[in-house]
Amino acid sequence: MSVSKRLYHENMYRFAEPEPSYWEATQGATELGAEPLARDEQCEVAIIGGGYTGLSAAYHLCRDLEVDVRVLEAGHIGWGASGRNGGFCSIGGSSLGKDDMISRFGLDETRKYYQAQVEAVELVREIITDEGIDSPIQGNAELEVACSPGAFSEVRESAEKQKRLLGLDTSVLTRDQFRERYFDFPKLHGAATLRPTFALHPMRYLRGLAAAAERHGALLHPRTEVLKWAKEGATHVLTTSGGTVRARYVVLATNGFTPEHLLPAFHARTMPIISAIAVTRPLSDDELAAHAWQTESPVITSYDLLNYFRLLPDKRFMWGGRGSSNGAPAGAAKNFTNLVAGLHAAFPHWRDVDIEYRWHGLICMTRRLTPTIGRLDDDPSVFFGFGYHGNGVNTSTWTGKKIAAWLGSSRSDDTAVPVSLPAPVRGLSGRFPLPSLRLYYVQARIAMFRLTDWLK
Ligand SMILES: Cc1cc2nc3c(=O)[nH]c(=O)nc-3n(C[C@H](O)[C@H](O)[C@H](O)COP(=O)(O)OP(=O)(O)OC[C@H]3O[C@@H](n4cnc5c(N)ncnc54)[C@H](O)[C@@H]3O)c2cc1C
């Protein structure tokens, strides 16, 4: 493991160890045939990363184009963020404000981006249904709760703009309307809903997608870390922990865990950030009633440093948020203490409820603040997709599909450009300046958000 070349503490890259998440503990019975690579092999497309991006690319390449594909994953399949997230299948994927996106890319391309986000949510639903994946589909909207009167004005204005300019399905609810239908908590000042959205079981979806990719012919190799990436003529040579893979095309699908040292083109392109989750024991009916809880839809707060939460099918409460440590044990423990303190402050009636699971992982931002999807200008046999800004369940699945279609068309026509990619996601995002200071940028940004949220 090339620990020293990674941005965070080595604890964040222990590929041999699964995160102790609720999703790991309840991953279901889906069998995978995946085996670590054990000798030198070749294939047409090698995909680095066995999360949603890599598996969706593999699934679509094999199902639609019968391409010979291998997925190389350093941990077990789904070791990364795809096996650990909050399971919100919702519209987002970007940290660029809507007004900024419109002024940079124009209204038409911004609309196209958001319509693609809607398409991406429906794509996940379709895959779950078509492939008979054993994941619950909970709720039917993302609820954004405003935590101050000023925040409610902003949430209302944003929801109206999303509807008017971008054609999204939003609605606004006053505090009384919201607590009658969804739940109540002391900071509630109103809310907005955004559809389509639902909540799923991230690991069951992941394993179902992996099994479907295998059924269509993809070969998945867990515990196969790519350690070196070289080129011999037109052939990529990937040296892994279990042998060498020679391939005509490579897809880089490693998002917040991107090994930037493997290829200079990807150096300093990502800003990984810790996101952490705590899950309680199952709540009783009386405990749920104490906060008038009556929804399975996923929820976010209006804070800059937002929290995300939902009720799980077995009535456990899941609560997530960002962390600013470097992932070393002491900092990670402090993150979890702050996370749980936030849960107790927001839902005081659940202060004494035991937390039974806690885990974390890396999400990924880009300098452009939008996902970055494309192929390298100086080597069009390399495709990439990452930078979903903490909203990758739908976006990474959609990205994998788009990469598959683009790669497929480029096999017969090397100049093909995917006109269906909206401008905000097209091409490689810029490098972060002074990249070794990226952790300090994250810490400064989180500290600033804490302050602005406190002032609200
Ligand atoms: C705690 C948390 C909560 C989140 N909640 C949500 C949510 O509710 N909704 C939402 O939409 N998004 C959420 N996200 C974000 C979402 O999970 C990600 O955007 C998405 O899973 C990214 O998928 P991916 O396949 O691109 O990357 P990942 O799933 O991170 O997969 C990348 C893989 O690359 C592998 N890898 C790295 N280096 C190598 C190498 N050298 N060789 C081989 N393999 C390598 C890693 O092991 C990893 O498994 C959350 C993320 C976290 C961490």
The ligand as a MOL file (V3000), in Angstrom:
LIG
                    3D

  0  0  0     0  0            999 V3000
M  V30 BEGIN CTAB
M  V30 COUNTS 53 58 0 0 0
M  V30 BEGIN ATOM
M  V30 1 C -20.0590 8.3010 4.8120 0
M  V30 2 C -20.5290 8.6230 3.4120 0
M  V30 3 C -21.8630 8.9400 3.1990 0
M  V30 4 C -22.3140 9.2130 1.9060 0
M  V30 5 N -23.6620 9.3830 1.6960 0
M  V30 6 C -24.1330 9.5000 0.4390 0
M  V30 7 C -25.5260 9.4890 0.1950 0
M  V30 8 O -26.3520 9.3110 1.1010 0
M  V30 9 N -25.9620 9.6500 -1.0880 0
M  V30 10 C -25.0750 9.8010 -2.1120 0
M  V30 11 O -25.5140 9.9740 -3.2560 0
M  V30 12 N -23.7410 9.7490 -1.9230 0
M  V30 13 C -23.2540 9.5800 -0.6780 0
M  V30 14 N -21.9080 9.4690 -0.4710 0
M  V30 15 C -21.0090 9.5400 -1.6400 0
M  V30 16 C -21.0390 8.2490 -2.4570 0
M  V30 17 O -20.9200 7.1370 -1.6170 0
M  V30 18 C -19.8820 8.2760 -3.4690 0
M  V30 19 O -19.9710 9.4360 -4.2550 0
M  V30 20 C -19.9030 7.0830 -4.4030 0
M  V30 21 O -20.0360 5.8820 -3.6920 0
M  V30 22 C -18.6350 7.0700 -5.2530 0
M  V30 23 O -18.5650 5.8490 -5.9280 0
M  V30 24 P -17.2240 5.4430 -6.6700 0
M  V30 25 O -17.4330 4.1040 -7.2150 0
M  V30 26 O -16.8500 6.5070 -7.6330 0
M  V30 27 O -16.1010 5.4610 -5.5270 0
M  V30 28 P -15.8810 4.4670 -4.2950 0
M  V30 29 O -17.1220 3.7280 -3.9520 0
M  V30 30 O -15.2190 5.2310 -3.2150 0
M  V30 31 O -14.8980 3.3810 -4.8910 0
M  V30 32 C -13.5780 3.6600 -5.2380 0
M  V30 33 C -12.7990 2.3850 -5.0420 0
M  V30 34 O -11.4980 2.5320 -5.6050 0
M  V30 35 C -10.6820 1.6280 -4.9290 0
M  V30 36 N -9.2690 1.9240 -5.1600 0
M  V30 37 C -8.5570 3.0120 -4.7780 0
M  V30 38 N -7.2650 2.8990 -5.1640 0
M  V30 39 C -7.1610 1.7070 -5.8200 0
M  V30 40 C -6.0890 1.0480 -6.4740 0
M  V30 41 N -4.8590 1.5710 -6.5120 0
M  V30 42 N -6.3290 -0.1610 -7.0440 0
M  V30 43 C -7.5640 -0.7000 -7.0170 0
M  V30 44 N -8.6170 -0.1000 -6.4060 0
M  V30 45 C -8.4260 1.0910 -5.8270 0
M  V30 46 C -11.0820 1.8030 -3.4750 0
M  V30 47 O -10.7270 0.6800 -2.7150 0
M  V30 48 C -12.5890 2.0100 -3.5840 0
M  V30 49 O -13.3230 0.8510 -3.2720 0
M  V30 50 C -21.4150 9.2100 0.8060 0
M  V30 51 C -20.0680 8.9040 1.0320 0
M  V30 52 C -19.6160 8.6110 2.3210 0
M  V30 53 C -18.1720 8.2710 2.5480 0
M  V30 END ATOM
M  V30 BEGIN BOND
M  V30 1 1 1 2
M  V30 2 1 2 3
M  V30 3 2 2 52
M  V30 4 2 3 4
M  V30 5 1 4 5
M  V30 6 1 4 50
M  V30 7 2 5 6
M  V30 8 1 6 7
M  V30 9 1 6 13
M  V30 10 2 7 8
M  V30 11 1 7 9
M  V30 12 1 9 10
M  V30 13 2 10 11
M  V30 14 1 10 12
M  V30 15 2 12 13
M  V30 16 1 13 14
M  V30 17 1 14 15
M  V30 18 1 14 50
M  V30 19 1 15 16
M  V30 20 1 16 17
M  V30 21 1 16 18
M  V30 22 1 18 19
M  V30 23 1 18 20
M  V30 24 1 20 21
M  V30 25 1 20 22
M  V30 26 1 22 23
M  V30 27 1 23 24
M  V30 28 2 24 25
M  V30 29 1 24 26
M  V30 30 1 24 27
M  V30 31 1 27 28
M  V30 32 2 28 29
M  V30 33 1 28 30
M  V30 34 1 28 31
M  V30 35 1 31 32
M  V30 36 1 32 33
M  V30 37 1 33 34
M  V30 38 1 33 48
M  V30 39 1 34 35
M  V30 40 1 35 36
M  V30 41 1 35 46
M  V30 42 1 36 37
M  V30 43 1 36 45
M  V30 44 2 37 38
M  V30 45 1 38 39
M  V30 46 1 39 40
M  V30 47 2 39 45
M  V30 48 1 40 41
M  V30 49 2 40 42
M  V30 50 1 42 43
M  V30 51 2 43 44
M  V30 52 1 44 45
M  V30 53 1 46 47
M  V30 54 1 46 48
M  V30 55 1 48 49
M  V30 56 2 50 51
M  V30 57 1 51 52
M  V30 58 1 52 53
M  V30 END BOND
M  V30 END CTAB
M  END
